[in-house]
């Protein structure tokens, strides 16, 4: 005869190609020799999982603690080049261009020689250097041509950009200098602040200017970018990360760490900003809960519940 309870094993195959052998208490079968394996409590909503197994599965925990619920609005605009980071290079004196050493797309450094001119007055050659570091974005002349007052080259530096967001009348009261902004496109985000608010006499909106660090070259001028502007924030004694929530039978739960593994727990919730949610009851400060890959715990809980219905 088979025993009523024993230990079965479930192989959780991870997307990264790794595999974790996790032990869970379930109704199962006895070994052929009739011996009983170690018994575990099978409380409803409990999943037995060691810290090592959770780590191998990529399940990460955080401590429940105080936090802030932020209210924000979304604005839209585009990235532009800082006017001080653009230079049109000209000849100092009229003359014939004997050399033009760079072309569109080349990178130059401040002080680098970019052209040589033979002066029409002295017939002596002199060098023309770039006043800034950056990329050559335009070339207007070629060797053998006369350099007079026209620009020879345009050099632009993209290491520091600006985002100019349109702020419409319905948003004016909520936006002010110094507010934090999350600048984002489909692939990347950056943190910044509103540094200027400019009136626009010819358009029905103001312009909020936000500096955008581009030393890593992740952004380019002319990109359409969204901005999440934090308009207010309220301190809460206890919040949870929204990534922790899983829905089970129509109810939102989180998985709280306990001595044997995790337990599914429903909470009484308050305000949310989409990233964090206020906890009114059901969780204590200092308890750990699963944030990353908690869906694995939900999946195992579902399998365990299904096995008990047979």
C-alpha positions, 0 to 999 in steps of 0.5 A: 500500500502507498503512504498518504504523504511523501515528497515529490520533486518538480523540475523547474526549467528556467528560461536561461536554460538552467534547471533547478530541482526544487522540493515541494510537499505534495500528496504522492507515492511511497517508495517501492520498499514501503518506507516513508519519506520525511513529511512536511506541513502542507498548509494552504498557500505555502510553498516549501523552497530553500534559500539556495533553490530560490536563488538558483531560480532567480527569485529575489526578495526585498524587505518591506519598509517605508517608502513614498507614493509619487504622483506624476504626469506624462509630458512629451517633447524632443531632444535638441542640441545645446546652442553652446555646443554648436560651432560654425567654423570660418576662415579668419581672413579671406583666401584660397582653401588649400586643405580641408581635412575633415568631412561630415561624420568625422570626430574632432577635438578642440584645437585640432587643425581642420583647414589651411587657408592661403591669405589673399593679402599676405599670400601666407598660409594659416591654419584653422582649428576647431574651437570645440570637440564634437562631430562634423555635421556639415561641410560647406566648402572644398579645397581650391575655393575662396574662403570669405565670410561663409562657414566652412564646417559645422561641429556639434557636441552631443555629450550634453543634450536638452529635452524640450517638453511641451507643457499645456495649460492644463498642466501648467499648475503642476509643473515647476522648476526642480521637479524630477523627471524620468526621460524615456524612450522605448529602450532606455531611461534617464533621470533628470530635473526641470531646469527652465520653464519658458513661455512660448508667445506663438504657441499654446504651451510652455516649454520645460527644458530638461538636461540630458546627459549623453556621455554614453551616446545613448541618445541623439538629437531630434528623438521624440521622448516622453517625460514622467514628471513627479508633481508630488510625493507622500511618505508612507510607513509601509509600501510594497513593490508592484512587481511582487503582485501576482493574481490568484483566483481574482485576488492580488497576492504577494509571496512572503518569505517564511522559515520553510519557503514562501506563503501567498498572502493577500494585503489591504492596500491603499494608494499606488503610483504604479511602481509602489503601493501603500500597505494598510494591513497584512504585512509587517515592516522587516518581512521579506517578500519576493519581487523578481520571478515571483511568477514561479511561486504562483505557478508552483502553488497552482500545481500543488493545488491541482494535485490536491483535488485528485 
